[in-house]
Amino acid sequence: MNSAEGSCAATSSTNSSAGSVTARQLVPHQFDQCAAATPNALAVTADSQTLTYSELEQRATRLALQLRSLGVGPNVLVGLFVDRSVEFITGALSILKAGGAYVPLDPSLPRERLRAMLQDAQPPVVVAHSRTREALPSYTGELITLDAEVLERGRDAFNSSETVLEASDLAYVIYTSGSTGEPKGVEITHGGLLNLVNWHQRTFEITSGERASHQAPIGFDAAVWEIWPYLAAGAAICLPPEKLAGQPERFRDWLIAQRITITFVVTPLAEHLLSLTWPSDVSLRILLTGADTLHQHPSAELPFKLVNNYGPTECTVVATSGVVAADEGQIGLPSIGRPIDNTQIYILDREMREVPEGEAGEICIGGAGLARGYINRPVLTAERFVSKTFSNGSETRLYRTGDLGRFLPDGQIAFLGRQDEQIKIRGYRIEPDEIVCQLDAHPAVQTSAVIAREDAAGEKQLVAYVVLAADAAPQDLKLREFLSERLPEYMVPAAFVRLDTLPLTPNGKIDRATLPPPDSGNLLRHQPSVAPRTPIEERLIRILTPLLRVEKIGLNDNFFFLGGHSLLGTQLVTRINRTFNVEMTLLNLFEHPTVAEIAAEVERLVAVRAATMGSGDLQRGSSMLESGQTG
């Protein structure tokens, strides 16, 4: 680590100047070079669908030609309304080859949020797949269908190096939660993307022999990291099936079977993977994690390296990174490492002064990865991206993260949480005010507040506190449906608590520290509580009660409405399978989320197992089902 001006600033080594590159050095041209050198190498695979570098290059080129004919060029935004797939990668590459900037529009998002993003970005062209285009909100611009038969037509004579691009031109715009109630678009440049790619390839010694995973949602900037460093190196990208989401054991098995050498997973999933048993000859050599606080060090027995990373969307995915040491004798939480190439980290107080070494302050980031700002939001851009003049007269542009940290004696950085009300859930940064804005729009809600609370496993979940309007009695399900039509799933609170009034501090602000935890007495529920009727239902509730930390659970209660999520769901499925000796899956839980439905599914699975027994065992199986003693 090289020292910057001041004792509490850190900077990475500088390997190249991202501001002085030419189009021939940018990511789309690096891909072209790989396609020319190894045309038959595997580029992307998902289930039974695969594309070689030659096939991907040809498809992306044909679509790029269409985009160019429609006026797409430098700094022209193109919406990409395609789910995580081979087609998404094809579409994003074609937009970059045409010189434009892609805007990921996740088809799983609510129509209202998609509409807000389209109205804000105003892309003149949207690329969609035939299976998703019907879900696109009303759009009056050019719409291109991204299907295989479309990409097989057209001319091939085109090279992305012909596109005149500067490092300051936009590569993509990703939308994040906004405190004003509307999502905000972050503008990332080709220079920032190139810096990320070059650092990643150098640090992790990426070769064309890598097999990397891509499982992040397309609207999560981690997807950027999972794609471009590998396509610019001639490596293969493998997409796991959706059904593996939230199932650590099955995802581990997929990583092993697919011979994945490097993968990124969000912190909660990484912590689950660290607790599993791994074969010593696994191909995986690097497990990258980030997006939340890492609570544990890896075992020395693991056959791969764990690398912890930190970086807001405004800084091109990653700002700091570091290998996490094994747990032998380690004290405290793992650090977030050191700055990546061409990146500077400063720890500053509220007056933007450097704090003494070892003291806490706001993490501020400078360097090649900084975004241009927020699209159509000059005031917010000026507030978060600031100019800092140092005592020696030098001046630099910094992004104020709102995160707290401090420098450790060895130069690494400790993450200490937030200094404002922004929340981080499962890798997503969330502005609670955006949820409050939507919740208060419900006619039955007088006022509300949203905070994050930790469950028994230490996982953060959103909890909404609502004061109802006079004579209003909305059910939890109706509030949840209302928000689900306007916000992505990760922003819908796991629990809704009814209060007569919101507690206030002496200066009139909401006293979040005194908001009560959800319990059976204050939770809003969509149906009256119904007591268990069978031994299996009773045993299931005994499993659920400590897992969810809810005192009273009824048969009509929904696991996810009581605070459950996919990772807790994985724990529930494991306990159900161990207790009842069945093979329930997380998908079963998503399809049958109420206690009564879960119990019925367990009964079905037990009956199926009993039916496969010999005739002499069938009666024993039936009595086991009736008693609930199936484990």
C-alpha positions as CSV (number, residue, x, y, z in Angstrom):
1,M,0.0,0.0,0.0
2,N,1.3,3.5,-0.9
3,S,0.4,6.4,1.4
4,A,-1.5,9.3,0.1
5,E,-1.4,12.8,1.6
6,G,-2.3,12.5,5.3
7,S,-1.9,9.6,7.6
8,C,-5.5,8.3,7.3
9,A,-5.7,7.9,3.5
10,A,-4.8,4.9,1.5
11,T,-4.3,4.4,-2.2
12,S,-3.7,1.4,-4.4
13,S,-0.8,0.9,-6.7
14,T,-1.4,2.6,-10.1
15,N,-1.0,0.1,-13.0
16,S,-2.5,2.1,-15.8
17,S,-4.2,5.4,-16.4
18,A,-7.9,4.7,-17.1
19,G,-8.3,8.3,-18.3
20,S,-5.9,8.0,-21.2
21,V,-7.1,4.8,-22.9
22,T,-8.3,4.5,-26.5
23,A,-11.2,2.6,-27.9
24,R,-8.9,-0.3,-28.8
25,Q,-8.2,-0.8,-25.1
26,L,-11.8,-0.7,-23.9
27,V,-13.7,-3.8,-22.9
28,P,-15.7,-4.4,-26.1
29,H,-12.5,-4.4,-28.2
30,Q,-10.8,-6.7,-25.7
31,F,-13.7,-9.1,-26.3
32,D,-13.2,-8.8,-30.1
33,Q,-9.5,-9.7,-29.7
34,C,-10.5,-12.9,-27.7
35,A,-13.1,-13.9,-30.3
36,A,-10.5,-13.5,-33.0
37,A,-7.8,-15.5,-31.1
38,T,-10.0,-18.3,-29.8
39,P,-13.3,-18.4,-31.8
40,N,-14.2,-21.9,-30.8
41,A,-13.7,-21.4,-27.0
42,L,-16.7,-21.5,-24.8
43,A,-18.0,-18.0,-24.0
44,V,-21.4,-18.5,-22.2
45,T,-23.4,-21.5,-21.1
46,A,-26.8,-21.8,-19.3
47,D,-28.5,-25.2,-19.0
48,S,-28.3,-26.7,-22.5
49,Q,-27.7,-23.4,-24.2
50,T,-24.1,-22.5,-25.1
51,L,-22.3,-19.9,-27.3
52,T,-18.7,-20.0,-28.4
53,Y,-16.8,-16.7,-28.7
54,S,-17.3,-16.7,-32.4
55,E,-21.1,-17.3,-32.1
56,L,-21.4,-14.6,-29.4
57,E,-19.4,-12.2,-31.4
58,Q,-21.5,-12.7,-34.5
59,R,-24.8,-12.3,-32.7
60,A,-23.6,-9.2,-30.8
61,T,-22.3,-7.7,-34.0
62,R,-25.6,-8.2,-35.8
63,L,-27.5,-6.5,-33.0
64,A,-24.9,-3.8,-32.8
65,L,-25.4,-3.0,-36.4
66,Q,-29.2,-2.6,-35.9
67,L,-28.5,-0.3,-32.9
68,R,-26.1,1.8,-34.9
69,S,-28.7,2.2,-37.7
70,L,-31.1,3.5,-35.0
71,G,-28.6,6.2,-33.9
72,V,-27.0,4.4,-30.9
73,G,-23.6,5.7,-30.2
74,P,-21.5,7.2,-27.4
75,N,-23.6,8.2,-24.3
76,V,-26.8,7.0,-25.9
77,L,-28.8,4.9,-23.4
78,V,-30.3,1.6,-24.5
79,G,-32.7,-0.3,-22.2
80,L,-32.1,-4.0,-21.8
81,F,-35.4,-5.7,-20.8
82,V,-34.1,-9.2,-20.6
83,D,-33.8,-11.6,-17.6
84,R,-30.4,-13.1,-16.5
85,S,-29.6,-15.3,-19.5
86,V,-27.3,-15.8,-22.5
87,E,-29.5,-13.3,-24.3
88,F,-28.8,-10.6,-21.6
89,I,-25.1,-11.0,-22.1
90,T,-25.5,-10.9,-25.9
91,G,-27.6,-7.7,-25.6
92,A,-25.3,-5.9,-23.2
93,L,-22.2,-6.8,-25.4
94,S,-24.0,-5.5,-28.5
95,I,-24.8,-2.2,-26.9
96,L,-21.2,-1.7,-25.8
97,K,-20.0,-2.7,-29.3
98,A,-22.4,-0.1,-30.8
99,G,-20.9,2.5,-28.5
100,G,-24.0,2.9,-26.3
101,A,-24.6,2.4,-22.6
102,Y,-26.9,-0.4,-21.4
103,V,-29.6,0.1,-18.8
104,P,-30.5,-3.2,-17.1
105,L,-34.3,-3.4,-16.7
106,D,-35.1,-6.6,-14.7
107,P,-38.4,-8.1,-15.9
108,S,-39.1,-9.3,-12.4
109,L,-39.4,-5.8,-11.1
110,P,-42.9,-4.3,-10.5
111,R,-44.3,-2.4,-13.5
112,E,-44.5,0.8,-11.6
113,R,-40.8,0.8,-10.8
114,L,-39.9,-0.2,-14.4
115,R,-42.1,2.7,-15.6
116,A,-40.3,5.1,-13.3
117,M,-36.9,3.9,-14.6
118,L,-37.9,4.3,-18.2
119,Q,-39.4,7.7,-17.7
120,D,-36.1,8.8,-16.0
121,A,-33.6,7.3,-18.4
122,Q,-35.7,8.0,-21.6
123,P,-33.8,5.4,-23.7
124,P,-34.5,5.9,-27.4
125,V,-34.2,2.2,-27.9
126,V,-35.1,-0.8,-25.7
127,V,-33.9,-4.4,-26.4
128,A,-36.3,-7.1,-25.1
129,H,-36.8,-10.8,-25.5
130,S,-40.0,-12.2,-26.9
131,R,-40.7,-13.9,-23.6
132,T,-40.4,-10.6,-21.7
133,R,-41.6,-7.8,-24.0
134,E,-45.2,-8.2,-23.1
135,A,-44.4,-7.2,-19.5
136,L,-42.7,-4.0,-20.6
137,P,-44.6,-0.9,-19.4
138,S,-45.9,1.5,-22.1
139,Y,-43.0,2.6,-24.2
140,T,-43.0,4.7,-27.4
141,G,-39.4,4.4,-28.6
142,E,-37.8,1.8,-30.8
143,L,-38.2,-1.8,-29.6
144,I,-35.9,-4.6,-30.8
145,T,-36.7,-8.2,-30.1
146,L,-33.6,-10.2,-29.0
147,D,-34.3,-13.7,-30.2
148,A,-31.9,-16.2,-31.8
149,E,-33.6,-16.1,-35.2
150,V,-33.3,-12.3,-35.3
151,L,-29.6,-12.4,-34.4
152,E,-29.0,-14.9,-37.2
153,R,-29.9,-12.3,-39.8
154,G,-27.9,-9.3,-40.9
155,R,-24.4,-8.2,-42.0
156,D,-21.2,-9.2,-40.2
157,A,-18.8,-6.5,-41.4
158,F,-18.4,-4.5,-38.2
159,N,-15.6,-4.1,-35.6
160,S,-16.2,-2.4,-32.3
161,S,-12.8,-0.7,-32.6
162,E,-14.3,1.5,-35.3
163,T,-16.5,3.1,-32.6
164,V,-15.0,6.3,-31.4
165,L,-15.2,6.0,-27.6
166,E,-13.5,7.9,-24.7
167,A,-12.9,6.6,-21.2
168,S,-15.3,9.3,-20.0
169,D,-18.2,7.9,-22.1
170,L,-20.9,5.9,-20.4
171,A,-20.8,2.1,-20.3
172,Y,-23.9,1.4,-18.3
173,V,-26.5,3.0,-15.9
174,I,-27.8,1.0,-13.0
175,Y,-30.7,2.1,-10.8
176,T,-30.6,1.9,-7.1
177,S,-33.0,2.9,-4.3
178,G,-33.6,6.6,-3.9
179,S,-34.5,8.6,-0.7
180,T,-37.0,10.8,-2.6
181,G,-39.2,7.8,-3.4
182,E,-37.9,7.3,-6.9
183,P,-35.0,5.0,-8.0
184,K,-31.8,6.9,-9.1
185,G,-29.6,5.9,-12.0
186,V,-25.8,5.7,-11.5
187,E,-23.7,6.6,-14.5
188,I,-20.7,4.4,-14.9
189,T,-18.0,5.1,-17.5
190,H,-15.9,2.9,-19.8
191,G,-12.9,4.1,-17.9
192,G,-14.4,2.9,-14.6
193,L,-15.3,-0.4,-16.2
194,L,-11.9,-0.9,-17.7
195,N,-10.2,-0.2,-14.4
196,L,-12.4,-2.9,-12.7
197,V,-11.6,-5.4,-15.4
198,N,-7.8,-4.7,-15.5
199,W,-7.5,-4.9,-11.7
200,H,-9.6,-8.1,-11.5
201,Q,-7.6,-9.9,-14.2
202,R,-4.3,-8.9,-12.6
203,T,-5.2,-9.6,-9.0
204,F,-6.8,-12.9,-9.5
205,E,-4.6,-14.0,-12.4
206,I,-7.5,-14.6,-14.8
207,T,-6.7,-16.7,-17.8
208,S,-8.8,-18.0,-20.7
209,G,-9.1,-21.3,-18.8
210,E,-11.3,-19.8,-16.1
211,R,-14.9,-21.0,-15.6
212,A,-16.8,-18.2,-13.7
213,S,-20.3,-18.2,-12.4
214,H,-22.9,-15.5,-13.1
215,Q,-25.9,-15.6,-10.7
216,A,-26.5,-12.0,-9.6
217,P,-29.7,-10.3,-10.7
218,I,-29.1,-8.1,-13.7
219,G,-30.0,-4.9,-11.9
220,F,-27.4,-5.6,-9.2
221,D,-24.0,-4.2,-10.1
222,A,-22.3,-7.4,-9.1
223,A,-23.5,-8.8,-12.4
224,V,-21.1,-6.3,-14.1
225,W,-18.3,-8.0,-12.2
226,E,-19.4,-11.5,-13.1
227,I,-19.4,-10.8,-16.9
228,W,-16.8,-8.4,-18.3
229,P,-13.5,-9.4,-16.6
230,Y,-14.0,-12.9,-18.1
231,L,-15.3,-12.0,-21.6
232,A,-12.3,-9.7,-21.9
233,A,-10.0,-12.6,-21.1
234,G,-11.4,-15.3,-23.2
235,A,-12.8,-17.2,-20.2
236,A,-16.2,-19.1,-19.9
237,I,-19.2,-17.8,-18.0
238,C,-21.6,-20.3,-16.5
239,L,-25.2,-19.4,-15.4
240,P,-26.6,-21.6,-12.6
241,P,-30.4,-22.6,-12.8
242,E,-32.8,-20.3,-10.9
243,K,-33.9,-23.2,-8.7
244,L,-30.5,-23.1,-6.9
245,A,-31.2,-19.7,-5.4
246,G,-31.0,-19.8,-1.6
247,Q,-29.8,-23.5,-1.5
248,P,-26.2,-23.5,-0.4
249,E,-25.7,-27.3,-0.6
250,R,-27.1,-27.5,-4.1
251,F,-25.2,-24.4,-5.3
252,R,-22.0,-25.9,-3.9
253,D,-22.7,-29.2,-5.8
254,W,-23.3,-27.1,-9.0
255,L,-20.0,-25.3,-8.5
256,I,-18.2,-28.6,-8.2
257,A,-20.0,-30.3,-11.1
258,Q,-19.4,-27.3,-13.4
259,R,-15.8,-27.1,-12.4
260,I,-16.2,-23.4,-11.5
261,T,-12.8,-21.8,-10.7
262,I,-14.0,-18.4,-9.5
263,T,-17.4,-17.3,-8.2
264,F,-19.0,-14.3,-6.5
265,V,-21.8,-14.7,-3.9
266,V,-23.3,-12.2,-1.5
267,T,-22.1,-12.3,2.0
268,P,-25.0,-14.3,3.7
269,L,-24.7,-17.1,1.1
270,A,-20.9,-17.1,1.4
271,E,-21.2,-17.6,5.1
272,H,-23.3,-20.7,4.5
273,L,-20.9,-22.0,1.9
274,L,-18.0,-21.6,4.4
275,S,-19.8,-24.0,6.8
276,L,-20.1,-26.8,4.3
277,T,-17.8,-29.7,3.5
278,W,-15.8,-29.4,0.3
279,P,-13.7,-32.0,-1.6
280,S,-10.0,-31.3,-1.5
281,D,-9.8,-31.5,-5.3
282,V,-12.5,-28.9,-6.1
283,S,-11.7,-26.7,-9.1
284,L,-12.9,-23.6,-7.2
285,R,-9.8,-21.5,-6.2
286,I,-11.4,-18.2,-5.3
287,L,-14.7,-17.4,-3.6
288,L,-15.4,-13.7,-3.9
289,T,-18.0,-12.1,-1.5
290,G,-19.3,-8.7,-0.6
291,A,-22.4,-6.5,-0.3
292,D,-22.8,-7.0,3.4
293,T,-20.8,-7.3,6.6
294,L,-18.8,-10.5,6.8
295,H,-19.0,-12.1,10.2
296,Q,-16.6,-15.0,10.1
297,H,-13.1,-16.1,8.9
298,P,-12.8,-19.2,6.8
299,S,-11.5,-22.5,8.0
300,A,-8.0,-23.4,7.1
301,E,-9.4,-26.6,5.7
302,L,-11.2,-25.0,2.9
303,P,-9.5,-25.7,-0.5
304,F,-10.1,-22.1,-1.9
305,K,-9.3,-18.5,-1.0
306,L,-12.0,-16.3,0.5
307,V,-11.8,-12.6,-0.7
308,N,-13.9,-9.9,0.9
309,N,-14.8,-6.9,-1.1
310,Y,-16.5,-3.5,-0.6
311,G,-17.8,-0.9,-3.0
312,P,-21.0,1.1,-3.6
313,T,-22.6,1.1,-7.0
314,E,-21.3,4.6,-7.5
315,C,-17.7,3.3,-7.6
316,T,-17.9,0.6,-10.3
317,V,-18.7,-2.4,-8.1
318,V,-15.5,-2.7,-6.1
319,A,-13.4,-0.1,-4.2
320,T,-11.5,-2.3,-1.7
321,S,-10.6,-6.0,-1.6
322,G,-8.6,-8.4,0.5
323,V,-8.0,-12.1,1.1
324,V,-9.6,-13.1,4.4
325,A,-7.2,-15.0,6.7
326,A,-8.1,-18.4,8.1
327,D,-9.9,-18.4,11.5
328,E,-6.9,-19.6,13.5
329,G,-6.4,-17.0,16.3
330,Q,-8.3,-14.2,14.4
331,I,-10.0,-11.6,16.5
332,G,-12.8,-9.4,15.3
333,L,-14.6,-9.2,12.0
334,P,-12.7,-9.6,8.7
335,S,-11.6,-6.3,7.1
336,I,-12.8,-5.1,3.7
337,G,-9.2,-5.1,2.5
338,R,-7.3,-2.3,0.7
339,P,-8.1,-0.1,-2.2
340,I,-8.0,-1.7,-5.7
341,D,-5.9,-0.3,-8.5
342,N,-6.1,3.5,-9.2
343,T,-8.4,4.0,-6.2
344,Q,-7.9,6.1,-3.1
345,I,-9.7,5.7,0.3
346,Y,-10.0,8.5,2.8
347,I,-11.5,8.4,6.3
348,L,-13.0,11.9,6.9
349,D,-15.1,13.6,9.6
350,R,-18.3,15.5,9.0
351,E,-16.2,18.6,8.0
352,M,-14.3,16.5,5.4
353,R,-11.1,16.6,7.5
354,E,-9.0,13.5,7.8
355,V,-9.4,11.8,11.2
356,P,-6.4,10.5,13.2
357,E,-5.2,7.0,12.3
358,G,-7.4,4.3,13.9
359,E,-10.4,6.6,14.5
360,A,-13.8,6.2,12.8
361,G,-15.0,8.4,10.1
362,E,-16.8,8.4,6.8
363,I,-15.3,6.3,4.0
364,C,-14.8,8.5,1.0
365,I,-13.6,7.1,-2.3
366,G,-11.6,8.7,-5.1
367,G,-10.0,7.4,-8.3
368,A,-10.7,5.8,-11.7
369,G,-13.9,4.0,-10.7
370,L,-16.0,6.9,-9.7
371,A,-19.3,7.3,-11.5
372,R,-20.1,10.5,-13.5
373,G,-23.0,11.0,-11.1
374,Y,-26.7,10.4,-11.0
375,I,-28.7,10.7,-14.2
376,N,-30.9,13.8,-14.2
377,R,-30.1,14.5,-10.6
378,P,-27.5,17.4,-10.5
379,V,-28.3,18.4,-6.9
380,L,-27.8,14.9,-5.5
381,T,-24.7,14.4,-7.7
382,A,-23.2,17.6,-6.2
383,E,-24.1,16.5,-2.7
384,R,-22.5,13.0,-2.9
385,F,-19.6,13.6,-5.4
386,V,-17.5,16.4,-3.9
387,S,-14.2,18.1,-4.5
388,K,-11.6,17.8,-1.7
389,T,-8.6,20.1,-1.5
390,F,-5.7,18.9,0.6
391,S,-3.1,20.9,2.6
392,N,-0.5,20.5,-0.2
393,G,-2.9,22.2,-2.6
394,S,-3.8,19.1,-4.5
395,E,-7.5,18.5,-5.3
396,T,-9.4,15.4,-6.0
397,R,-13.0,14.3,-6.6
398,L,-14.5,12.0,-3.9
399,Y,-17.7,10.0,-3.5
400,R,-19.1,10.3,0.1
401,T,-20.4,6.8,0.8
402,G,-22.2,7.4,4.1
403,D,-20.4,4.3,5.4
404,L,-18.2,4.4,8.5
405,G,-14.8,2.8,8.7
406,R,-11.3,3.1,10.2
407,F,-7.8,2.2,9.2
408,L,-6.3,-0.8,10.9
409,P,-2.6,-0.9,11.9
410,D,-1.7,-2.9,8.8
411,G,-3.3,-0.5,6.4
412,Q,-6.5,-2.5,5.9
413,I,-9.9,-1.0,6.4
414,A,-12.5,-2.0,9.0
415,F,-16.1,-1.4,8.0
416,L,-18.2,0.0,10.9
417,G,-21.7,0.4,9.4
418,R,-23.7,3.4,8.2
419,Q,-23.8,7.0,9.5
420,D,-27.3,7.6,8.1
421,E,-30.5,5.7,7.7
422,Q,-29.6,3.8,4.5
423,I,-30.0,0.0,4.9
424,K,-28.2,-2.9,3.3
425,I,-30.2,-6.1,2.9
426,R,-28.9,-9.1,1.0
427,G,-26.4,-7.0,-0.9
428,Y,-28.9,-4.2,-1.9
429,R,-28.6,-0.7,-0.6
430,I,-32.0,0.5,0.4
431,E,-33.3,4.0,1.2
432,P,-36.1,3.4,3.8
433,D,-37.7,6.7,2.7
434,E,-38.5,5.2,-0.7
435,I,-40.5,2.4,1.0
436,V,-42.1,4.9,3.4
437,C,-43.1,7.1,0.5
438,Q,-44.9,4.2,-1.2
439,L,-46.4,2.9,2.0
440,D,-47.8,6.3,3.0
441,A,-49.5,6.5,-0.4
442,H,-51.9,3.7,0.8
443,P,-55.2,5.3,1.7
444,A,-55.4,3.3,5.0
445,V,-51.9,4.4,6.2
446,Q,-51.6,7.6,8.1
447,T,-47.8,7.5,8.6
448,S,-45.1,4.9,8.7
449,A,-41.5,4.1,9.4
450,V,-39.2,1.3,8.1
451,I,-36.0,0.0,9.8
452,A,-33.9,-3.1,9.6
453,R,-33.9,-5.6,12.5
454,E,-31.7,-8.7,13.0
455,D,-33.2,-12.1,13.4
456,A,-31.8,-14.8,15.6
457,A,-29.3,-15.8,13.0
458,G,-28.0,-12.3,12.7
459,E,-29.7,-11.7,9.3
460,K,-31.1,-8.2,8.7
461,Q,-34.8,-7.9,7.6
462,L,-37.0,-5.0,6.9
463,V,-39.8,-4.2,9.3
464,A,-42.5,-1.6,8.6
465,Y,-44.3,0.3,11.4
466,V,-47.6,1.7,10.4
467,V,-50.1,4.1,12.1
468,L,-53.5,3.5,10.5
469,A,-55.9,6.2,9.4
470,A,-59.1,6.5,11.4
471,D,-61.4,3.5,11.0
472,A,-58.9,1.8,8.7
473,A,-58.0,-1.9,9.2
474,P,-55.9,-3.1,6.3
475,Q,-54.7,-6.6,6.4
476,D,-51.0,-7.3,6.2
477,L,-51.5,-9.1,2.9
478,K,-53.1,-6.1,1.3
479,L,-50.2,-3.8,2.3
480,R,-47.8,-6.3,1.0
481,E,-49.6,-6.6,-2.3
482,F,-49.7,-2.8,-2.6
483,L,-46.0,-2.5,-2.1
484,S,-45.2,-5.5,-4.3
485,E,-46.8,-3.7,-7.2
486,R,-44.5,-0.7,-6.7
487,L,-41.2,-2.0,-5.3
488,P,-38.8,-4.9,-6.0
489,E,-39.1,-7.9,-3.7
490,Y,-36.1,-7.1,-1.7
491,M,-37.6,-3.8,-0.6
492,V,-40.9,-5.3,0.6
493,P,-40.8,-5.5,4.4
494,A,-40.8,-9.0,5.9
495,A,-43.1,-7.9,8.7
496,F,-45.7,-5.1,9.3
497,V,-46.2,-3.8,12.9
498,R,-49.2,-1.8,13.9
499,L,-48.7,1.2,16.3
500,D,-51.0,3.8,17.7
501,T,-48.3,6.4,17.2
502,L,-44.7,6.5,16.1
503,P,-42.3,7.2,19.0
504,L,-40.5,10.6,18.7
505,T,-37.3,12.0,20.0
506,P,-37.4,15.4,21.9
507,N,-36.6,17.2,18.7
508,G,-39.6,15.7,16.9
509,K,-37.8,13.0,14.8
510,I,-38.9,9.4,14.8
511,D,-37.1,7.5,17.6
512,R,-36.1,4.4,15.7
513,A,-34.2,3.0,18.7
514,T,-37.5,2.5,20.6
515,L,-39.5,0.9,17.8
516,P,-40.7,-2.4,19.3
517,P,-39.7,-5.8,17.8
518,P,-42.5,-7.7,15.9
519,D,-44.4,-10.1,18.1
520,S,-47.7,-12.0,18.0
521,G,-49.4,-9.0,19.7
522,N,-48.5,-6.2,17.2
523,L,-48.0,-8.0,13.9
524,L,-50.6,-7.3,11.2
525,R,-51.8,-10.6,9.8
526,H,-54.0,-11.4,6.8
527,Q,-56.1,-14.0,8.5
528,P,-57.1,-15.0,12.1
529,S,-54.7,-17.4,13.8
530,V,-55.7,-21.1,13.6
531,A,-54.2,-23.6,16.0
532,P,-52.6,-26.8,14.8
533,R,-54.8,-29.9,14.3
534,T,-52.4,-32.7,13.5
535,P,-49.2,-34.0,15.0
536,I,-47.2,-32.9,11.9
537,E,-48.6,-29.4,12.2
538,E,-47.7,-29.3,15.8
539,R,-44.1,-30.4,15.2
540,L,-43.8,-28.0,12.3
541,I,-44.8,-25.1,14.5
542,R,-42.3,-26.2,17.1
543,I,-39.6,-25.9,14.4
544,L,-40.9,-22.5,13.1
545,T,-41.3,-20.8,16.5
546,P,-37.6,-20.5,17.5
547,L,-36.5,-20.1,13.9
548,L,-38.6,-17.0,13.3
549,R,-38.6,-15.8,16.9
550,V,-42.4,-15.4,16.9
551,E,-44.2,-16.6,20.0
552,K,-47.5,-17.6,18.4
553,I,-47.8,-19.0,14.9
554,G,-51.1,-20.1,13.3
555,L,-51.8,-22.5,10.4
556,N,-52.7,-19.6,8.1
557,D,-49.5,-17.7,8.8
558,N,-47.2,-17.3,5.8
559,F,-43.5,-18.2,6.5
560,F,-42.3,-15.2,4.5
561,F,-44.8,-12.8,6.0
562,L,-43.5,-13.7,9.5
563,G,-40.0,-12.6,8.6
564,G,-38.8,-15.6,6.7
565,H,-36.5,-15.3,3.6
566,S,-34.6,-17.7,1.3
567,L,-31.7,-18.2,3.7
568,L,-34.0,-18.9,6.7
569,G,-36.0,-21.0,4.3
570,T,-33.0,-23.1,3.6
571,Q,-32.6,-23.7,7.4
572,L,-36.3,-24.6,7.7
573,V,-36.1,-27.1,4.8
574,T,-33.0,-28.7,6.3
575,R,-34.8,-29.1,9.7
576,I,-38.0,-30.4,8.0
577,N,-36.0,-33.0,6.1
578,R,-34.1,-34.1,9.1
579,T,-37.2,-34.3,11.4
580,F,-39.6,-36.0,8.9
581,N,-37.1,-37.9,6.8
582,V,-38.3,-36.4,3.6
583,E,-36.7,-34.5,0.7
584,M,-38.5,-31.1,0.7
585,T,-36.9,-28.3,-1.4
586,L,-36.8,-24.5,-1.1
587,L,-39.0,-24.4,-4.3
588,N,-41.6,-26.4,-2.4
589,L,-41.5,-23.8,0.4
590,F,-42.0,-20.9,-2.1
591,E,-45.0,-22.7,-3.6
592,H,-46.5,-23.7,-0.3
593,P,-45.6,-20.9,2.2
594,T,-48.3,-21.1,4.8
595,V,-47.9,-23.4,7.8
596,A,-50.9,-25.5,6.7
597,E,-49.6,-25.8,3.2
598,I,-46.1,-26.7,4.4
599,A,-47.6,-29.4,6.7
600,A,-49.7,-30.7,3.8
601,E,-46.6,-30.9,1.6
602,V,-44.8,-32.8,4.3
603,E,-47.7,-35.2,4.6
604,R,-47.6,-35.7,0.8
605,L,-43.9,-36.4,0.8
606,V,-44.2,-38.8,3.8
607,A,-47.0,-40.6,2.0
608,V,-44.9,-40.9,-1.2
609,R,-42.0,-42.3,0.8
610,A,-44.4,-44.8,2.5
611,A,-45.8,-45.8,-0.9
612,T,-42.3,-46.8,-2.0
613,M,-41.8,-49.1,1.0
614,G,-42.4,-52.8,0.8
615,S,-45.9,-54.1,1.7
616,G,-44.7,-55.1,5.1
617,D,-43.5,-51.6,5.8
618,L,-46.5,-49.7,4.5
619,Q,-48.6,-50.0,7.6
620,R,-45.7,-48.8,9.7
621,G,-45.3,-45.8,7.4
622,S,-49.0,-44.9,7.8
623,S,-48.8,-45.0,11.5
624,M,-45.7,-42.8,11.4
625,L,-47.6,-40.3,9.3
626,E,-50.5,-40.2,11.8
627,S,-48.2,-39.7,14.8
628,G,-45.8,-37.3,13.2
629,Q,-42.9,-39.5,14.3
630,T,-41.3,-39.8,10.9
631,G,-37.6,-38.9,11.7
